[in-house]
Amino acid sequence: MLIPWGRTLKYEGKLVCPYGYGVVLSNITRAQLDKAFPLDAQELLLPPHLVICQDEMTDKAEAEPFQEKLILILAGCSINRQ
């Protein structure tokens, strides 16, 4: 879905909905990931800002940080693709 042509809009011809990419590790906690891969290796393989781990999406986890991470994943990818 694209914004229709012919209008003088800032986002004319761009996608209507945001998109992005990341990874959800539903059976691995952030501590397990940090133990398995040094932070410099994570930056190359799985950048932390694009990864959501098991302990970040539990019922006990606060909703706001989780939502902010999703927004950053979408916003970061959309900004890079414009």
Buried (B, 14 or more C-beta within 10 A) or exposed (E): EEEEEEEEEEEEEEEEEEEBEBEEBEEBBBEBBEEEBEEEEBEEEBEBEBBBBBBBBEEEEEEEEBEEBBEBBBEBBBEEEE
